[in-house]
């Protein structure tokens, strides 16, 4: 895993991701503590799309793909999933530190009369973990299908804009991948929030599972078989 | 270990034919593949490494046919160093080789032993803790060679390994290839004739996807025997006239004036003496002779001759 970390997490990539969250915590205004997760989820999803998009195509860009071709499929798939895991863990740690940064720089007012801060943080952690894995997996799959990092970023961002909109909220409701962002704060019993946003996250988990199952077949079809370039007679 | 290529054709979409009905048998030791840029060398190598599937014809490695069901078996026996490869720049030489060895399926202990041995043989042992991005071009090629040899392949494919290297490093790479060819077949693709002259006994000349010559190095040199002339030229006008009429393999300003090395089946129309042909002369002759013959055929087909 240490080697994978060195491969997929170069210093510039970690520094730019950190700066993104730092700037976000400085410029995105929040008044109340329960708005912090709301302010972080969509931008971190966009970051995950961009961050993970080169995982699959990295070997092609560096022209190592022809040597990779000689390795067994199992080894290659394992290496890609390890790289994915390393990046997701980094993004999760960044999301946690981003949460802290908002509190440090903006000192939002506490709204935890009925619910402890620890619970709010736990919900945020759960929501953001699912969000990061979902958008990361989507980016990985798109980059593999299109054999292009930029197509993955473009495709991911189109979906991001669609679901992270008033129309997306109206259409998908509690099943929206950003259900945590669109949740109705204070709508639950006793002024607390409802947990209906968990539906959207559960859907994300199911889709992640489907993408993970489908990924090896997509990889084999798109990255292994260059023969489609040649014409059979 | 022998590789048999029979009537191989690779046509890309948009009807571009990179390899055109090529047949060849590659014996053990170093086999050179010579040709200009765009001759089809890299496409042929990509077929041999199973990256590309042929459109027509067949290839077999020690009797194993290149078919999808056999690819895994073939891939295990191949080591490949592509022309341009950017090995993990953030890893040290040791880490990079360990990682690639693991991906090749070499057991950890054995991989470490192989790395130690190959680092010593390639004089990279002292640089094992350097990051890949800190290595010079020649060192990177040597590290690339090691990664190709970690799983002890029977067939090593090396694509233009000396391009862009200084003379000392080129000699070092050539010597290493000779050393590694003792136990296996090495296919060395290049457009540098010197590299082949120094390493191979057998070679093939490729142009426009076809083999113009395949056989021994001496055999290729024999093709130009008696056709190479050294001429002393009076002035630039005469030089230009000779250049239009004959193949020129060298042109040099000497103390006595301009000297040219011409390739012609007949004695050139100038003051000249016959001299011994080099492999480079032979390559130029073979490549252009075929082109001229093709031109004649085309003209005949068009009814102009």
Boltz contact constraints between the chains, C-beta under 6 A:
constraints:
  - contact:
      token1: [A, 3]
      token2: [B, 95]
      max_distance: 6.0
  - contact:
      token1: [A, 3]
      token2: [B, 99]
      max_distance: 6.0
  - contact:
      token1: [A, 6]
      token2: [B, 90]
      max_distance: 6.0
  - contact:
      token1: [A, 6]
      token2: [B, 91]
      max_distance: 6.0
  - contact:
      token1: [A, 7]
      token2: [B, 88]
      max_distance: 6.0
  - contact:
      token1: [A, 10]
      token2: [B, 90]
      max_distance: 6.0
  - contact:
      token1: [A, 62]
      token2: [B, 86]
      max_distance: 6.0
  - contact:
      token1: [A, 63]
      token2: [B, 84]
      max_distance: 6.0
  - contact:
      token1: [A, 63]
      token2: [B, 85]
      max_distance: 6.0
  - contact:
      token1: [A, 63]
      token2: [B, 86]
      max_distance: 6.0
  - contact:
      token1: [A, 64]
      token2: [B, 85]
      max_distance: 6.0
  - contact:
      token1: [A, 66]
      token2: [B, 51]
      max_distance: 6.0
  - contact:
      token1: [A, 66]
      token2: [B, 82]
      max_distance: 6.0
  - contact:
      token1: [A, 67]
      token2: [B, 80]
      max_distance: 6.0
  - contact:
      token1: [A, 69]
      token2: [B, 51]
      max_distance: 6.0
  - contact:
      token1: [A, 70]
      token2: [B, 75]
      max_distance: 6.0
  - contact:
      token1: [A, 70]
      token2: [B, 78]
      max_distance: 6.0
  - contact:
      token1: [A, 71]
      token2: [B, 103]
      max_distance: 6.0
  - contact:
      token1: [A, 75]
      token2: [B, 103]
      max_distance: 6.0
  - contact:
      token1: [A, 226]
      token2: [B, 51]
      max_distance: 6.0
  - contact:
      token1: [A, 226]
      token2: [B, 52]
      max_distance: 6.0
  - contact:
      token1: [A, 227]
      token2: [B, 53]
      max_distance: 6.0
  - contact:
      token1: [A, 229]
      token2: [B, 12]
      max_distance: 6.0
  - contact:
      token1: [A, 230]
      token2: [B, 10]
      max_distance: 6.0
  - contact:
      token1: [A, 230]
      token2: [B, 52]
      max_distance: 6.0
  - contact:
      token1: [A, 230]
      token2: [B, 53]
      max_distance: 6.0
  - contact:
      token1: [A, 230]
      token2: [B, 55]
      max_distance: 6.0
  - contact:
      token1: [A, 231]
      token2: [B, 11]
      max_distance: 6.0
  - contact:
      token1: [A, 231]
      token2: [B, 55]
      max_distance: 6.0
  - contact:
      token1: [A, 232]
      token2: [B, 55]
      max_distance: 6.0
  - contact:
      token1: [A, 233]
      token2: [B, 55]
      max_distance: 6.0
  - contact:
      token1: [A, 233]
      token2: [B, 56]
      max_distance: 6.0
